Amino acid sequence: MKLSRVTFAALILSLLGNLVSAQSTTQSPVKPNIVFILIDDLGWKDFSYMGSTFYETPNIDKLASEGMTFSRAYEAAPRCVQSRTSIVTGRNHNRPELEGANGLALDQKTIGNAFQENGYRTYYVGKWHLGLTKEYWPQNRGFDINKAGCSLGALASHFWPYTRDDREVQTARREQHNVTPYGLEQGHKGEYIADRLTDEAITMLKNHKQANSDKPFFLYLSHYQVHEPLEAKADDIKYFEHKLSLMPKDTGPDYENDYTGKVKLKQNLPVYAAMIRSVDQSVMRIRNTLTELGYDKNTIIVLTSDNGGLSTFDLLGNRKVATSNKPLRTGKGWLYEGGMRVPLTVYWPNVIPAGSTTDRAVVGTDFFPTFLDMAGLPLMPKQHLDGESFLPVLKGNNVPRSKPLFWYFDDAKLGTGNTAMAAMLDGDMKLVRYLYEDKDELYNIRTDIGEHHNLAKEQPEKVAQMKAALLEWQKQLKIRQLSAKQISTIKTLLKELRGIKPKDSGETD
């Protein structure tokens, strides 16, 4: 009888233990790891799966085929500092509270902080470009380890030590030029930046497995590719030179004029194709490492670009630009589709069916809340004010956005030939405003992806309605207007952008 009681008690304890374990599993499910890969200046059509016939991206194509691809993914700005600010804060870059003395305001929480505070190990590798000095850099903005994230917006060379002897070190208000990225001071001759950043990311993953295998991780890999300078490994360049020589000759023009810029019409630079190959190989190596470490079944991979491809320059210039975004209009720096529409792939094993696609619009500020949602972490609506989680879209519910998308980019540059612009996207209708030229354009981007047919004269009421909404949004965000002197400078620059050659300094009226 005593033995029976002991056995019975043991059975009860065992059942209770299993129940507690089951409840614990229900309450605290295993959190997914997240790898976010951001490519610099990569155009909407720069992957094979997006339609390029010259560039080759077999590993990225494979990732895309196994996850969900977005045909209407946008960044919050057509240039890197502004778009990256929006990604890490979930706020539109125009919000004045984001502006710190030497970079992204130090009181602003980043996506790294959010994951770090919720038990994740956080890793940053690559371009940061959001502050001049170390207190602004990833290791002090929510990331446990940082390699290469610093004040650099572009490298002087893509080969170690990533500087050039014929240039001086330069320090601007928020960035430095011609310095070795933070943490990459030790290297070897011939080392290529995309390979080095991938090495650093792989080391972090392996060290995480050894020391922190009980914790999930958030890895932000931000490539300096495919931003200028146009440099790649010699063997890869030779490969694409040979491929180009075998392709049918395109006898059409290389460029066309579009308002204030010249636009590249062909994808035909072997060196740029080689740079894209280096990123594709990086994706392969990261995925292989995840599989080797046993993380492949529980790791989300998100791959995108920080703005449209570099494809334009000013009418009087002769700059060598990298790629063509056709059929999209223009490129980096502009608020036409070529400047801010980017490729986006989300891979989430056992959640997203392979080969999924969507044309639902998303924007860079959406990553912050979406990543939190994917990880089952509490949202931070007071922080990611301008972001909207697209988790339902990933799970097959193509719900429309709750609000239109807005852009405001009060900048004009000879380098990319763009003028100061604002834009609004409401469903399929897009308003484009030239800020200092009393010029409004209206397009239906579903039927007119290249923004060729301006509907403004045909639909003046729609223009007035969208213009009012855009101005109200600018007011709500408290967007700072430029000073009279700054506006005067832009208006003077517009003459040159339109092709009016500036007078020599020795000329007089």
C-alpha positions in Angstrom: 0.0 0.0 0.0 2.9 2.4 0.9 4.6 1.6 -2.4 1.3 2.3 -4.2 1.0 5.7 -2.5 4.6 6.6 -3.4 4.1 5.6 -7.0 0.8 7.6 -7.1 2.5 10.7 -5.6 5.3 10.4 -8.1 2.8 10.2 -11.0 1.0 13.3 -9.7 4.2 15.3 -9.4 5.2 14.2 -12.9 1.9 15.3 -14.3 2.1 18.6 -12.5 5.6 19.2 -13.8 4.5 18.6 -17.3 1.6 20.9 -16.9 3.8 23.7 -15.5 6.2 23.1 -18.4 3.4 23.3 -20.9 2.1 26.5 -19.3 5.6 28.0 -19.3 6.0 27.1 -23.0 2.7 28.7 -23.7 3.5 31.9 -21.8 7.1 32.2 -23.0 7.4 30.9 -26.6 10.8 30.8 -28.2 11.5 34.2 -29.7 12.6 34.3 -33.3 16.0 35.7 -34.2 16.1 38.5 -36.8 18.7 39.3 -39.3 18.2 42.7 -41.1 20.3 43.3 -44.1 20.4 46.8 -45.5 22.2 47.5 -48.8 23.3 51.1 -49.6 22.0 52.8 -52.8 20.7 49.6 -54.3 18.1 50.2 -57.0 14.6 48.6 -57.3 15.6 46.5 -60.3 19.1 45.6 -59.3 18.3 41.9 -58.4 17.6 39.2 -61.0 14.3 38.4 -59.4 13.3 42.0 -59.8 14.0 41.9 -63.6 17.7 42.6 -64.1 19.2 40.6 -67.0 22.8 41.8 -66.4 23.3 41.6 -62.7 23.3 38.1 -61.1 21.9 37.4 -57.6 21.2 33.7 -57.4 21.3 33.6 -53.6 19.1 36.6 -53.1 16.7 35.2 -55.7 16.6 31.9 -53.7 15.8 33.9 -50.5 13.1 35.8 -52.3 11.5 32.6 -53.7 11.3 31.1 -50.2 9.7 34.2 -48.6 7.6 37.2 -49.4 8.6 39.9 -51.9 7.1 43.4 -51.9 6.7 45.3 -55.2 5.8 48.5 -53.5 8.3 49.0 -50.7 9.5 52.5 -50.0 12.0 54.2 -47.9 11.1 57.3 -45.9 13.6 59.4 -47.8 15.6 59.2 -51.0 19.0 59.6 -49.3 20.8 57.5 -46.7 21.1 59.6 -43.5 17.4 60.5 -43.6 16.2 57.0 -44.5 18.4 55.3 -41.9 17.2 57.7 -39.2 13.6 56.7 -40.0 14.5 53.0 -40.0 16.1 53.0 -36.5 13.6 55.3 -34.9 10.3 54.5 -36.6 9.9 58.3 -37.0 9.9 60.4 -40.2 13.3 62.1 -40.5 11.7 65.5 -40.7 10.6 65.5 -37.1 12.7 68.2 -35.4 13.2 66.2 -32.2 15.5 63.8 -34.1 18.1 66.4 -34.7 21.0 66.3 -32.2 24.1 68.4 -32.0 26.2 66.0 -34.0 23.7 63.4 -35.2 20.6 61.5 -34.2 19.5 63.1 -30.9 20.9 61.1 -28.0 17.5 61.0 -26.2 15.9 59.0 -29.1 15.5 55.3 -28.6 16.5 53.1 -31.4 15.3 49.7 -32.6 18.4 48.3 -31.0 17.4 49.7 -27.6 13.9 48.1 -28.0 15.3 44.7 -28.6 18.1 45.0 -26.0 15.6 45.9 -23.3 13.5 42.9 -24.1 16.2 40.3 -23.6 17.7 40.1 -27.1 21.5 40.3 -27.8 21.9 43.0 -30.4 24.7 43.2 -33.0 25.5 45.9 -35.5 27.8 45.5 -38.5 28.5 48.1 -41.2 27.5 51.6 -42.2 25.7 53.8 -39.5 26.2 57.4 -40.7 24.0 58.9 -37.9 26.5 60.8 -35.9 30.0 62.3 -35.7 31.4 61.0 -32.5 31.3 57.7 -30.5 28.4 58.5 -28.2 26.2 58.6 -31.4 27.4 55.2 -32.7 25.7 51.8 -32.4 27.5 50.6 -29.3 25.9 53.5 -27.4 22.5 53.3 -29.2 21.2 49.9 -28.2 23.7 47.4 -29.8 25.9 45.2 -27.6 28.6 44.9 -30.2 29.4 47.3 -33.1 31.8 46.7 -36.0 32.3 49.4 -38.7 29.4 51.6 -37.6 30.6 55.1 -37.2 30.5 58.6 -38.9 31.3 57.3 -42.3 28.7 57.7 -45.0 30.9 56.2 -47.7 34.3 54.7 -47.9 37.2 56.2 -49.8 38.0 52.7 -51.0 36.3 49.3 -50.7 39.6 47.7 -50.1 41.4 47.7 -46.7 42.3 50.0 -45.0 39.3 51.6 -46.8 41.1 54.9 -47.3 43.1 56.6 -50.0 46.6 58.0 -49.6 45.9 60.8 -52.1 43.1 62.2 -50.0 43.1 64.0 -46.7 40.9 63.1 -43.7 37.9 65.4 -43.7 35.5 66.2 -40.9 32.1 67.7 -41.7 29.3 68.6 -39.2 28.0 65.1 -38.8 30.5 62.9 -40.6 34.1 62.1 -41.5 35.6 61.1 -44.8 38.7 59.0 -45.7 39.0 57.1 -42.3 39.0 53.4 -41.6 35.7 52.2 -40.2 35.5 51.8 -36.4 36.7 48.3 -35.4 38.2 47.4 -38.7 41.7 49.0 -38.1 43.3 45.5 -38.3 43.1 43.9 -41.7 45.1 42.8 -44.7 45.9 44.0 -48.2 43.3 43.0 -50.7 40.5 42.6 -48.1 37.2 43.6 -49.6 34.7 45.4 -47.4 31.6 43.2 -48.2 33.7 40.1 -47.3 35.0 41.7 -44.1 31.6 42.8 -42.9 30.3 39.3 -43.6 33.2 37.8 -41.6 32.4 40.1 -38.7 28.7 39.1 -38.8 29.6 35.4 -38.9 32.0 35.8 -35.9 29.2 37.4 -33.9 26.8 34.6 -34.8 29.3 31.9 -33.8 30.2 33.7 -30.5 26.5 34.1 -29.7 26.0 30.4 -30.1 28.8 29.7 -27.7 28.1 32.3 -25.0 24.4 33.3 -25.4 22.6 30.4 -26.9 19.7 30.8 -24.5 19.0 34.3 -25.8 17.5 35.4 -29.2 19.5 37.8 -31.3 18.9 40.8 -33.5 21.6 41.3 -36.2 21.7 44.5 -38.2 24.0 44.0 -41.2 24.4 47.3 -43.1 26.6 47.0 -46.1 28.6 49.9 -47.5 27.9 48.3 -50.9 26.8 49.3 -53.5 27.5 53.0 -52.7 30.4 54.7 -54.6 33.3 54.4 -55.1 32.6 51.9 -57.9 35.2 49.3 -56.9 35.1 45.5 -56.9 37.2 42.4 -57.0 39.2 42.0 -60.3 37.9 38.5 -61.1 34.3 39.5 -60.7 34.8 42.6 -62.9 36.3 40.4 -65.6 33.4 38.0 -65.4 30.9 40.7 -66.1 33.0 42.4 -68.7 32.9 39.0 -70.6 29.2 38.6 -70.0 28.6 42.1 -71.4 30.6 41.4 -74.5 28.4 38.4 -75.3 25.1 40.3 -74.8 23.3 41.9 -77.8 24.4 45.5 -78.3 21.9 48.1 -77.1 22.1 50.8 -79.7 19.7 53.1 -77.9 20.8 56.2 -76.0 22.7 55.8 -72.7 20.9 58.7 -71.0 17.7 60.8 -71.2 17.0 64.3 -69.8 14.3 64.4 -67.1 13.5 68.0 -65.9 16.7 68.9 -63.9 18.6 65.6 -64.3 20.2 63.2 -66.8 18.9 59.6 -66.2 20.9 56.5 -67.0 18.9 54.1 -69.1 21.0 50.9 -69.1 22.4 48.4 -66.6 25.7 47.9 -68.2 28.6 48.6 -65.7 30.6 45.4 -65.0 32.1 46.9 -61.8 28.7 47.7 -60.4 27.5 44.2 -61.3 30.5 42.8 -59.5 29.7 44.9 -56.4 26.1 43.4 -56.4 27.6 39.9 -56.6 29.6 40.6 -53.4 26.4 41.3 -51.6 24.7 38.2 -53.0 27.6 36.1 -51.8 27.3 37.7 -48.4 23.7 36.6 -48.2 24.7 33.0 -49.1 27.4 32.9 -46.4 25.1 34.3 -43.7 22.5 31.7 -44.5 25.0 28.9 -44.5 26.2 30.0 -41.1 22.7 30.1 -39.7 22.2 26.6 -40.9 25.5 25.4 -39.5 24.6 26.8 -36.1 21.1 25.4 -36.1 19.5 28.9 -36.3 17.9 28.5 -39.8 14.5 27.3 -38.6 14.0 30.1 -36.2 15.6 33.1 -37.9 13.8 35.8 -39.9 15.8 37.5 -42.6 14.8 40.9 -44.0 16.6 42.3 -47.0 16.2 45.8 -48.5 17.9 49.0 -49.6 18.1 52.4 -48.0 17.0 54.4 -51.1 16.8 54.1 -54.9 19.8 53.4 -57.1 22.2 56.1 -58.2 21.1 56.8 -61.7 21.0 60.6 -62.2 23.1 63.7 -62.3 22.7 67.4 -63.2 22.2 68.5 -66.8 25.6 70.3 -66.9 27.5 67.5 -65.2 29.3 64.4 -66.5 29.2 62.1 -63.5 29.5 58.4 -64.0 26.4 56.9 -62.3 25.9 53.3 -61.3 22.7 51.8 -62.5 19.3 52.3 -64.2 16.0 52.0 -62.3 13.8 51.9 -65.4 10.9 51.5 -65.7 10.8 53.7 -62.6 11.5 57.4 -63.0 14.8 58.9 -61.9 16.7 57.6 -58.9 18.5 58.5 -55.6 17.7 62.0 -54.3 14.3 62.3 -56.1 10.8 61.7 -54.9 9.8 60.0 -58.1 9.5 56.2 -57.7 13.1 55.5 -58.7 14.4 57.5 -55.8 12.5 55.8 -53.0 10.9 52.5 -54.2 13.2 49.7 -53.2 13.3 45.9 -53.3 12.2 44.1 -50.1 12.2 40.4 -49.2 11.1 38.9 -45.9 11.9 35.3 -45.2 10.3 33.7 -42.2 10.4 29.9 -42.2 7.1 28.1 -41.2 5.2 31.4 -41.2 5.5 33.0 -44.7 4.6 30.6 -47.5 7.3 30.3 -50.1 6.8 32.4 -53.2 4.5 34.9 -51.5 4.1 38.4 -53.1 2.3 41.6 -52.3 1.8 45.0 -53.8 0.7 46.5 -50.4 2.7 49.7 -49.8 5.2 49.7 -46.8 7.8 52.3 -45.8 11.0 52.4 -43.9 9.4 53.7 -40.6 7.4 50.4 -40.6 10.3 48.2 -39.8 10.5 49.2 -36.1 7.0 48.2 -35.1 6.9 45.2 -37.5 10.1 43.7 -36.1 8.7 44.1 -32.5 5.5 42.5 -33.7 7.3 39.6 -35.3 9.2 39.0 -32.1 6.1 39.1 -30.0 7.4 42.1 -28.1 5.3 45.1 -27.0 4.9 47.9 -29.4 6.2 51.4 -28.6 3.7 53.7 -30.2 5.2 56.8 -28.5 8.5 56.0 -30.2 7.7 54.6 -33.6 5.2 57.4 -34.3 5.2 57.1 -38.0 5.6 53.4 -38.4 2.8 50.9 -39.0 3.4 47.1 -38.4 2.9 45.1 -41.6 2.8 41.8 -39.7 -0.8 41.0 -40.9 0.5 41.3 -44.5 3.2 38.8 -43.8 0.6 36.4 -42.4 -1.5 36.7 -45.6 -3.9 39.5 -44.6 -3.3 42.2 -47.2 -5.0 44.9 -45.2 -4.6 48.4 -46.6 -2.6 51.1 -44.8 -4.5 53.1 -42.2 -3.0 56.4 -43.5 -1.4 57.7 -46.7 2.3 57.9 -47.1 4.0 61.3 -47.1 7.5 62.5 -48.0 9.2 65.9 -47.6 12.8 66.3 -48.9 13.8 70.0 -48.9 17.1 69.5 -50.7 18.5 70.1 -54.1 21.9 68.7 -55.3 23.9 68.9 -58.5 25.4 65.5 -57.8 22.0 63.7 -58.4 20.3 66.6 -60.3 17.3 66.7 -58.0 15.3 69.7 -56.8 13.5 70.1 -53.5 10.3 68.0 -53.5 7.4 66.7 -51.4 5.1 63.8 -52.2 2.0 61.9 -51.0 0.8 58.4 -51.9 -2.8 57.6 -51.2 -3.7 54.2 -52.5 -2.6 54.3 -56.2 -2.7 58.1 -56.5 0.6 60.0 -56.0 1.0 63.7 -55.7 4.5 65.2 -56.4 5.2 68.8 -55.4 8.1 71.0 -56.5 8.5 73.1 -53.3 9.9 76.3 -54.9 8.6 76.1 -58.4 4.8 76.2 -57.9 4.5 72.9 -59.7 2.2 70.0 -58.8 2.0 66.6 -60.6 -0.5 63.7 -60.1 0.1 60.1 -61.1 -1.7 56.8 -60.9 1.3 54.6 -60.2 -0.6 51.3 -60.7 -1.4 52.1 -64.3 1.6 54.4 -64.8 4.5 53.1 -62.9 7.0 55.3 -64.8 5.1 58.5 -63.9 4.8 59.6 -67.5 1.1 60.8 -67.6 0.6 63.8 -65.3 -3.1 63.9 -64.4 -3.0 67.2 -62.5 -5.0 69.2 -65.2 -7.5 66.4 -65.5 -8.1 66.0 -61.8 -7.6 69.4 -60.2 -9.9 68.6 -57.3 -7.8 65.5 -56.4 -4.7 67.6 -56.5 -6.2 70.2 -54.2 -7.4 67.5 -51.8 -4.0 65.8 -51.6 -2.1 69.0 -51.5 -4.2 70.1 -48.4 -3.5 66.8 -46.7 0.2 67.0 -47.4 0.4 70.6 -46.0 -1.6 69.5 -42.9 0.9 66.6 -42.4 3.8 69.0 -42.6 2.1 71.1 -40.0 1.5 68.2 -37.7 5.1 67.0 -37.8 6.3 70.6 -37.2 8.6 70.4 -40.1 11.1 73.2 -40.0 11.1 75.5 -43.0 14.4 76.6 -44.5 15.6 80.1 -43.8 15.1 82.8 -46.5 18.9 82.6 -47.3 18.8 78.8 -47.7 15.7 79.0 -50.0 17.5 81.7 -52.0 20.5 79.4 -52.4 18.3 76.6 -53.6 16.5 78.8 -56.1 19.8 80.0 -57.5 20.9 76.4 -57.8 17.7 75.5 -59.7 18.9 77.7 -62.6 22.0 75.5 -62.9 19.9 72.4 -62.4 17.8 73.4 -65.4 20.9 73.7 -67.5 21.7 77.4 -67.2 25.5 77.6 -67.0 26.7 79.7 -64.1 28.7 82.8 -64.8 32.4 82.7 -64.3 33.7 84.6 -61.3 35.4 87.1 -63.5 32.3 88.0 -65.4 30.3 91.1 -64.7 26.8 92.2 -65.5 
